[in-house]
Amino acid sequence: MNRATWIRAIGMAWRSLVRQPARSALGVLGVAAVGALLFDMLLLSHGLVVSMRDLLERTGYDVRITASQELPRNGPRLRDVHRLLETVSALADVRGALAVRFADASIDRANRTPMSVSFEGVAGTATHPWTVTRGRDVSRDGEIVVNSAVATAAGVAPGMVLPVRAACTEGSESLPPASLRVTGIADFPFELTNENTIGGTLDTITAACGGDAPDEADLILVTSTRDADAAVTAIHRARPDVGAATNEEVIGRIERTGFTYFRQISTVLTTVTLSFAMLLIAVLLTVSVNQRVGEIAALRALGLSRARLVADVLCESALIVGAGGALSLPLGFALAAGLDRILKRMPGIPTELHFFVYQPSALEWHVTLLVVTALFAALYPMRIVARLPIAATLREQMID
């Protein structure tokens, strides 16, 4: 069929939908609902991976060094850290390196009740893994920055002294508090939702721990000069006893272990929503065709071709899916924002990590799947129109 024929088919399909507004509205709203869920499942399938990659890239570190392939707090610590930092920083493929040690600690709230905090201690030539929003960054031992949650709960501001009780190993709970001066309020990119975090130098956290495990760190963050893979190769060559991995390798490990569940959920829900959409549209179109069999037979008798009437049904399906698909996008974004806030309440989720992340490929898949849905949903009604016996149908309509 030529372009003019398709335009007339679209016009006839539109008039058919307008004549039955309740049925048409039901189809559009149904497609909008399942389309919004479908769009969200496509965002969820790769959202965590995309968000994690973006978070790692924004910090500026593209290589991480650990004593093993385990995650920082689960594996053994790096030892002789300052010498390791000197070795790594001297490599031509490395721009800067930063050792990071984590410890648990507690401080007193404004009402004098204790509050648990996560203590980060750093040393090296690279930039600190936090962004100061008020005050200044730490410049010497004995100084710390705190996140806004700690500043509010403890009632502290830049320039004030905060007693910190570190609990670095078993039996260290009885350590006396270390009086540390707050120099600024900072955002920590990898802090967990509702986590209380403070940061200072590696020597500061070692002193707060009573000198426990000096010259040790959980990991070293590295910024390469040009190529992360080249930096990893150089690190392995200089220090084969430690493990080094690029951001892509780290994301690959997490994707194979931690994010598989969300991808499976996304696949299952996508299949269910597409099946429901196809069934809904197929039922609505079939009802519409069965209500208009006499009209369709009369049009065939007047000379309209079988292909033209089949195209009308296909265009009707395309209009329902197109209108519903257009409405599904704003609904999907709104639903994704709400679901993201709910899922981020799960323990162990960084504040800056998101489950639903927009990416052009998700929109492309969304459009493609809706087009396939419109086509398959119209197959059975198109078959009814194509095989409709003209004479027998007209005779039955006259008898009725």
PyMOL commands that set and color helices and strands:
alter all, ss='L'
color gray80, all
select helices_A, chain A and resi 3-19+21-59+81-89+148-154+202-208+228-238+247-257+260-291+293-301+306-343+360-377+379-386+390-399
alter helices_A, ss='H'
color red, helices_A
select strands_A, chain A and resi 63-66+78-79+94-108+114-124+131-135+143-146+161-167+178-187+197-201+216-217+219-224+243-246
alter strands_A, ss='S'
color yellow, strands_A
deselect
rebuild
show_as cartoon
